[in-house]
């Protein structure tokens, strides 16, 4: 059941992101939304929060996948 759910989520995301990239409207892609959420263009604190969050997630995910723990 879960593999089907993850597959559906991935396909839906890919379709939504493709539509957002093709229509070229402002602030509708995941990247643009993330930049706006963390205010990476105008806030050093936002940039730092994003960098720490992304870095932490990346480290955790790599350990999680490679060691099959957590």
ZAMARGU-4260 file (C-alpha; in steps of 0.2 Angstrom, whole numbers, plus 5000, padded with zeros to 4 digits):
<rodrens>
0) 5000/5000/5000 | 5013/5013/5005 | 5024/5011/4989 | 5008/5015/4979 | 5005/5030/4990
5) 5023/5036/4988 | 5022/5033/4969 | 5006/5043/4967 | 5013/5057/4978 | 5028/5058/4967
10) 5018/5058/4951 | 5006/5071/4957 | 5021/5082/4962 | 5030/5079/4945 | 5014/5085/4936
15) 5011/5100/4947 | 5030/5106/4946 | 5030/5103/4927 | 5014/5114/4925 | 5022/5127/4936
20) 5038/5127/4926 | 5029/5128/4909 | 5017/5142/4913 | 5031/5153/4920 | 5020/5162/4932
25) 5028/5169/4948 | 5029/5160/4964 | 5022/5143/4959 | 5036/5131/4958 | 5043/5122/4974
30) 5059/5132/4973 | 5050/5149/4972 | 5039/5144/4986 | 5053/5139/4997 | 5063/5155/4994
35) 5047/5165/4999 | 5044/5154/5014 | 5062/5156/5021 | 5064/5174/5013 | 5081/5168/5006
40) 5082/5184/4995 | 5080/5197/5009 | 5085/5188/5026 | 5101/5182/5032 | 5092/5173/5046
45) 5080/5165/5033 | 5095/5159/5022 | 5104/5152/5038 | 5088/5143/5044 | 5085/5135/5026
50) 5104/5130/5025 | 5104/5122/5043 | 5087/5114/5040 | 5092/5107/5023 | 5109/5101/5029
55) 5102/5093/5044 | 5089/5084/5034 | 5101/5078/5021 | 5113/5071/5034 | 5099/5062/5043
60) 5092/5055/5027 | 5109/5049/5021 | 5112/5040/5038 | 5094/5034/5038 | 5095/5026/5021
65) 5113/5019/5022 | 5111/5011/5039 | 5093/5007/5039 | 5090/5015/5056 | 5080/5029/5064
</rodrens>
